[in-house]
């Protein structure tokens, strides 16, 4: 999911159509199936999740932040995905002083306070399930897994699953996830007519070896023949 999020982020800030095609070709060339198939479907508007609406995203964020602050931020930013990605509260790791008890502070016993804060012994790492978010959640969260899970989840299960993913991802990942589930990519390649016309060239670029790409740019291979259809 992180690689797809990076692709969306770069496409959103890339004004050149040809450079957008190169970014997509590089992604498809270095990504295996079914990940790149789902990515192509997402980029061309071929994915739809009936229960994942913008109203659900708004409900999730207002449960975790001040609703007035969210509305003001949304009005200023103008994009729901970006606003939620920035405002979503990140999970905090337990403080090193979390083991200090009220009894240890109020007893006035230095030995009790020392035993409550064992500075001589390193504190154990937080549980991988701390806060309901596994440490390896981001590494295991692929685009294919997200799409397949969304396709099978019921309406009542969806909010909790989305919240877990948003907890696990960083700002860019949250932004890409919300864009994906709500279908509002708006990165310059989602218009069906334009994207479908570019798909054959994207696939050609992805399949072509990098050596041939450099030879075409240097003039060794004519541009018109670089992605010609086989006869």
Secondary structure, 3 states (H helix, E strand, C coil): CHHHHHHHHHHHCCCCHHHHHHHHHHHHHHCCCCHHHHHHHHHCCCCCCCCCCHHHHHHHHHCCCCHHHHHHHHHHHCCHHHHHHHHCCCCCCCCCCCCCCHHHHHCCCHHHHHHHCCCCCCCCCCCCCHHHCCCCHHHHCCHHHHHHHHHHCCHHHHHHHHHHHHHHCCHHHHHHHHHHHHCCCCCCCCCHHHHHHHHHHHHHHHHCCHHHHHHHHHCCCCHHHHCCCCC
